[in-house]
Amino acid sequence: MDALLFHPKLVHIPIALGVLMPLIAGAVWVAWWRQWLPARSWVLVVGLQAMLLGSGIVALQTGESEEARVERVVPEGALDEHEEAAEAFVFASGGVLGLMLLALALGRRKAGLPSAAVATLGTLAVLALGYRTGQAGGDLVYRHNAASAYVGPAKAAAPSLGTVSGRQGGDKDVDDDD
């Protein structure tokens, strides 16, 4: 596998799971509460949260391995902000996984369903932390030009504002749907 730019290829997995987990956990919790599904269905939620945590850890590690190269072109504070946000995201993901495992262990007992509800609410916190992490990562790429650490100077230059689709065009309307 191409190790170059592995971090930006990988980070979409925990971010996507972070977005989906409140929906999935909420749906399974409601189905468990309404007795449409058995308590053991919660194992699906636990498995997905474990994937979120695992992919988050790998994303954190790949980010740290690429840090030395990127810190040559971006401010250290911006890089630190992204790293701290990612660490909080991964830490919270682990905490929510622990709550989910507790709910799974308690199962049909009275405390199982409330534990699952708390874990489901925890997925919203993970979503917020994932948004913060993604925002800080996007700032690195789009505001601080972190991708320029991987390309030559000619490729890193942005096209001029007077170009349309890579050609000089000024204010010309180039689409043919008029």
Secondary structure, DSSP 8 states (H G I E B T S, - for coil): ---TTHHHHHTHHHHHHHHHHHHHHHHHHHHHHTTSS-GGGHHHHHHHHHHHHHHHHHHHHHHHHHHHHHTTTS-HHHHHHHHHHHHHHHHHHHHHHHHHHHHHHHTTSTTHHHHHHHHHHHHHHHHHHHHHHHHHHHIIIIIS-GGGGGS-HHHHS---TTEETTEE-TT----S--
